[in-house]
Amino acid sequence: MGDLLDEITKGVSELLYDDDPKGIERAHPYSNLEKAKVLQDARIFHDDHLVREDPQKCCVVLAQLLALMQNTNQALQGEEATEIFFGVTKLFVSSDLYLRRMTYLFIKEIYERCDSSDVIIVTSCLTKDMTCDVDLYRANALRVLARIIDAAMLGAIERYVKQAIVDSSGMVSSAALVSALHLFDSAPENATIVKRWISETQEATTSPNEMVQFHAIQLLYQIKSQDRLAISKLVQQFGTAGGRGLKSPLAVCCLIRYTAKLLHDEVRQGRGGDASGSYKDGSSIMRGGFLFLESCLKHRDEMIVYEAARAICHLPRAEAQDLHPAIAALRLFMSSPRPTVRHASVRTIAAVANHHPRSVSVCNQDLESLVADRNRSIATLAITTLLKTGTEHSLERLLG
């Protein structure tokens, strides 16, 4: 087995790193595509019998067309793109899963090169897939529709999208939420329609699927982002017990970032109360937001703990008493066996040391142990931080 692996490794190395140009050509199957030949092969799309009997060949042609579209010298434009687009719309006669997924991908890539009046033709096929029984078709059809429809057509399929958001299938629900996010940013008219889906989005946050929760929290924030009181209520609703009301760690991290932004805005706009006081003594929004961040420091997920500690350390006008619990959490991460965790914690501590060296000085012993770390980035950060927080005696010992 070891000899076989060695032979494979040697063969791959020769293929990728050989100075012979032919070796380079073999490394990329589409390096020598001829546009005329690919367009000729694409005529297979117009033959329903061949599309049904040989979907794999259609997939290969679609892959070649995508490769051409990435090559600016041979990109499809004008009549060529329109002709290919009409041919691709005929691939829906095949029930092959792989071909259907390639068809969805190709439509998303080519629709911008075609006239908007031509693109409308494919929406009937996509709408049909969106209401079928195959979850894979429904999810991907939603994603494609979100890219090509306008506000008038969105109103026509709104009912189906709202049903998909609360669908029992995590794949379909997540696709609908992501599509809604794209639609919200695409045009003000679309955003007005998406705002009407707030009750379905709220229901999606209770989904047992973690990715659905993650996307639902993002869409809720987008809908409420212009209302500071609504964001505050969002934090209060899902921030109970350090975000444990949400099963998705990614969703909790999003909530932490939204809370941090809310606190930054409160301070910047002068609604934070006494400029020299703690966040716990500020307005109700500042107090509630900070308590949520502080409670996340006790979460069992490392990612959430670090995100909360980082958010607290970057808060404007934070006092030493505000930073203490975050620094304590980061101090524990310095002894982690994982280099990524150690690096993240030391980098955050180094940033805090620029403004609060005394608060960071409690970590000096841990920082000294990282000076000899095998990771140079970690060792460098530890040394530069000690130069800001260490005493004369400790620095002499370190340099000696």
N, C-alpha and C positions, 0 to 999 in steps of 0.2 A: 504493500500500500504506500509506503514511504517513497519507493522508487517511482511509482506512478505519479505521485504528487510532484516529485522533483522534475519529472519529464514535462508535466503540464506547465509548471512554473517556468521552466526553461523555454518552452514553446511560446508562451504568452510574452515573455520578455523579448524574445527574438522578433515577435510580431510587432510589438509596440515600440521597441527602441532600436530596431535595425535601421541603419542609415539608408538602406535600399528603398527608394521611393515606392517600389511595388509592394513592399511590406507595409508601408503606410496606407496604401490604397486598400489592401486587404483588411486593415484594421477598421475601416469604415465602409459598411456595405453600400452606402449611398453617396460615396465620394465622386463617382463618375456618372451621375445620372444625366441623361439627355432629355431635355424638356419635351422635344417633339415625340420621342418614343413613349414617355410617360403619358402624355396627352392621348396618344394613340391607344395605349393600353386601357385608358380610362373609359373608352367606349364600351367596355364590358358592362358598365353600369346601366346601359340602356337595354340590355338583354335580360329580361326577367328570369328566363330559364337558367342562364349561367350564374346569375346572382344567387339563386336558390341552391344550385348544385355545387357551386364552388365559392363559398363565402370567404375562404382563406385567401384566394387570389385577389378578391376585392379589398381585403384588409391590407395586403401587400401594396396594392396600387395606392390606397389612401395614405399609407405610410410614406410612399415615395412622393406623393403630392405635398404632404406636410413638410417633407425635407426640402422640396423645391421652394415652398413658401418661406422657409427660413433662409434661403439663399437669395440675397438681394439682386444678384445678377440674373436669376431665372425666376423671379417671383411672378405669380399669376396676377394679372391685372385686366380690367375692362371686360371685353367679350369672353376672353379665356376663362376668367373667374366665374362669370355668369353661366357659361356653358357647363363648366364642371359642377357648379352649384346645382343646376337643374338635374344633372346626372346623378348627383349624390342623393337628391330627394327620392329617387326611385329605388334606393337601397332599402327602404323601409318594408319592401315586400318580403325580405328575408327575416326569419325569426332567429337567426344565429346571434347569440349574446355578444360574442367578440366583435362581429361586424357592426352590430347596433351601437356598441360603445365607441368604436372608431368613427362611426357616422356622427354621433353626438359631438365628439371632439373636433372633427373636421368642420362641422357647421359653425361651432364657436370660433374657429380660427379664420374662416373665410367670409363670414357675414359682413364684416366691415369693408371688404373689397367689392361687394356687390351693391346694386341699387336697392334702397329700402323697400321699394314696391315689389321687387322680386323676392326678397326675403320673406315677405308675408305668406308666400305660397306654402312654405314648410310648416307654418304654425298649426295647420290643421292636423298634420301627422304628429307633431309634438303634443298637441292637446289630447289627441287620441291615446298616445302613450301615457300621458299624465293621469288618465282616468282608467288605465287597465289594471290587471291584477298582479303584474310582475313588478315587484318593488324596485328592481334595478332600472327598469324602463321609467318608472314614475320619478325616481330621484333624479336621473340624468336629464329627463325631459324638462323638469322644473329648472334645472341649472341653465340649460340652453335657452329656454324661453325668457328667463330673466335677463339674458344678454341682448335679445333681439326685439323685444316688444316695446311699445310705447304706452303712454298713460291710457289711451283709449282702449287698447287691447287688454291692458292689465285689468281694467274694470270689468271686462267680459269674463276673465278667468279668475277673478278675485275669489269667488266662492270655492273653487277647487284648491287654491293656494291656502286658504284659511283652514280647509279640511286637512290638507297635508301637514300643516304645522302641528296639529294635535293628533296626527296619525300614530297608531300603535307601533309602527315600524320606525326604529331609530334612524335608519338610512333615509327614509322619506322625510321624516320630520326635520332632520338636520339639514337636508338639501333645501327644504322649503325655507327654513330660517336663514340659511346662507344666501339664498336667492333674494329674500326680503332685504337683507343687508345691502346687497348690490343694487337693488332697485331703489332703496332709500337714498343712496349716494348718486344715482344716475341722473335724476332730474327732480326739481321741486314738485312737479305734478305727481310723480310716482311716490315721493315721500309723503304727500298728503294722503294718498290711498293706503300706504303701509301703516300710517299712524292709526288707522281704523282697526288694525289687527292686534291691538294691545291686549285684549282679553284672551285671545288664543295664545299669544306669546307668554302671557302670565301663566297660563295653564301648562305650557311646555316646560316651564321651570321646575315643575313637579315630576317630570319624566324620570324613570329609573335609569335612563341612558345618560351617562356623564357628558357625552359630546353634545347631546341635545340641550342639556342644561347650560353648557358653555356658550353655545350659539344663542340660546334664548336670553341669557343675561346681556349679551352684547347688543341684541336687537332692542331689548327693553331700555338700555342706556341710550341708544341712538334716538329712540322715540322721545325720551324724557330729557335729553342732554341740555335743552335750553331752559329747563325749569329747575333751579337749585333746590327748591323745597321737595320736588318730586324725586330728585336724586337722593336727598336726605332720607326720604321715606323708603326709597329702595334699599339704602344701607340698613335702615332700622328693620326692614322686613326680613332681609336675608342675612343680616349680620348677627343674629342671635347666637350666642354661645360661640363666638369666633368663627362664624361662617359654617357651623356644623349643620345648618339647615340645608346646605347644598352638598350633594355627594361628589360633585366634580371639583377636584383641586384647581383646575384651570378656571372654572367659574369663580371660585373664591379669590383667585389671584386677580381676575378682572375686577371684582368688587373692591379689592384692596386698592387697585390703581385708580378706580373711579373715586373712591373715598379720598385718596391723597390729592387728586386734582381738585376735588371740592374744597378741601382744607386750604390748598394753595390759593384758590380763587377767593375764599373768604378773607384771607390775610391781605391779598393784593387789593381787594376792593374796600378794605378798611372796616369789615364787619366782624373782626375777631375780638373786639373788646380791648382790654388793657394790653398795650404793646409789650409790656415787660412781664406779663404773667404767663402761667402755664396754660397749655391747651385745655386742661381739665377745668380751668377757671374762666374759659372763654364763653362764647355764645352756645346755645343749645346744640346747634349744628356742629360746631367745632368740638364740643365736649363729646357728643355722641359718636362722631367720626373717629376721634382719637381713641375712645374706649374700645371701639370695634377693632382698630389696628392693634391695640395693646392686647386684646383678647386673642387675636390670631397668633400671637407669639407663643401661645400654649397649645397650638394645634399639633397633631401628631405627624402631619406631613411636612417634611423639610422644606419643600418648595414654598409652601404657604408661610412658614415661619420666616424664611429668608426674605420673601417679598414684603411681609409686614415690617420686618426690621429695617429693610432698605427704605421703605416708604417713610418710616418715622425719622430715620437719620437724615433724610433729605427735606424734611419739613422746614419751611422758613421760620426764623426766630424761635426755634425749639430751645427750651431750657434744659439744663443738665438733668433735672428730675424727669423730664420727658424722655431723654435719650437713654437713661439708665437701663430700663428693661430691654430695649433693643440691643444695646451694647452687650448685655449679659447673654442674650441669645446668640449673638455673633461670636462671642468668646467661646461658647461651646462648640461652634462649628469649626473653630481653628484647629481642633484636635480630631477632626473627621478623617477617616482613612481615605476619603475620596479627594483627589486634587482639585476637582472643580468646586467642591464645597469650600475647601480651604481658601482657594483663590478668591471666590466671591466674597467670603467674609472679610478677608484681609483688605481687599480692594475697597469695600464699604467703610471699614474702620479707617483706612488711610484718608478717605474723603472727609470723614468726621473730624479727624485730627487737625485738619486745616483751620477749623473754627472752634473746636472744643478739645484742645489737647489734654486738658486736665481730666475730662471725662473718659478719655481713651487710655490714660496712664494706668488704669487698673488692669489693662491687657498687656502691659509690658513684658511680664514673664512669659506669657504665651507667645508674644511676638518674638522674643529672644529664641525660643525653641524653633521658630520657623526660619530663622536666619540660615540655618544649615539645610533647609528643605531642598530636595532634589530638583524641584521645579524652580527654575531661575526667576520666573515672574513672581512667584510667591515670596522667594527670598528677597528680591529687590524691594517689593512693597513693604515687607516686614522691616527692612533696614531703613528705608525712607521714613516710615512711620515712627520708628524709634528715635530717629534724629529730631523729630518734632516733640515727642512726648517723654523721652528718657532723661534721666538726671545725668549730671556730669560724671558721677561715679559709675553708673551703668554703661555709659557710652565708652568710658576708658576701659572697662572690663570687656566690652564687646569688641573694641578695636584691638585690644591687646591679645 
